Amino acid sequence: MASQTDRDKRLDQLVALTQQWSAQRQKELNDRVASLTRILQGRGAGQLLNAQQEAATALVATEIDNFLTG
């Protein structure tokens, strides 16, 4: 049967490895968030704004046409 100190050592190793894995995973996720944020800022936001402007223009034109042909 394993002694208490052996068990404690194994648990300490597990804690250390878990913390190391957690820190590495957190860095990967933070890097991905930063990358996706840059992509959205670079092209996504501009395309979204353009799409909203086009949709608003089309809606106004349709409403004016409906009002005039009434």
PEGIGI-V676169 format. One record per residue. SS is DSSP state (a for helix, b for strand, c for the rest). PSI is psi in whole degrees, -180 to 180 (999 if undefined). OMEGA is omega in degrees with one decimal (none if undefined). Layout:
SS_PSI_OMEGA ; SS_PSI_OMEGA
This chain:
c_140_-178.2 ; c_144_-179.5 ; c_168_-178.8 ; a_-38_-179.0 ; a_-37_176.5 ; a_-43_178.7 ; a_-44_179.3 ; a_-40_178.6 ; a_-45_179.7 ; a_-41_178.0 ; a_-39_176.9 ; a_-40_176.8 ; a_-43_179.3 ; a_-44_178.8 ; a_-46_-178.7 ; a_-46_179.6 ; a_-38_178.4 ; a_-42_177.8 ; a_-39_177.8 ; a_-46_178.6 ; a_-43_-179.5 ; a_-43_179.5 ; a_-41_179.4 ; a_-43_179.9 ; a_-41_178.3 ; a_-41_178.2 ; a_-44_178.9 ; a_-45_-179.6 ; a_-40_177.6 ; a_-40_177.2 ; a_-40_179.7 ; a_-42_177.6 ; a_-45_179.9 ; a_-42_179.4 ; a_-47_-179.9 ; a_-34_176.9 ; a_-42_177.3 ; a_-39_178.5 ; a_-45_178.9 ; a_-41_179.2 ; a_-36_-176.7 ; a_-40_-175.9 ; a_-33_-175.9 ; a_-44_-177.5 ; a_-41_178.5 ; a_-42_179.0 ; a_-39_179.1 ; a_-44_178.4 ; a_-43_179.1 ; a_-43_179.2 ; a_-40_178.6 ; a_-41_179.0 ; a_-42_178.7 ; a_-41_179.3 ; a_-41_178.8 ; a_-41_178.2 ; a_-44_179.3 ; a_-40_179.5 ; a_-45_179.4 ; a_-44_179.6 ; a_-42_178.6 ; a_-44_179.9 ; a_-39_177.3 ; a_-44_178.3 ; a_-44_179.9 ; a_-39_180.0 ; a_-44_-177.3 ; a_-34_-179.2 ; a_-11_179.9 ; c_999_none
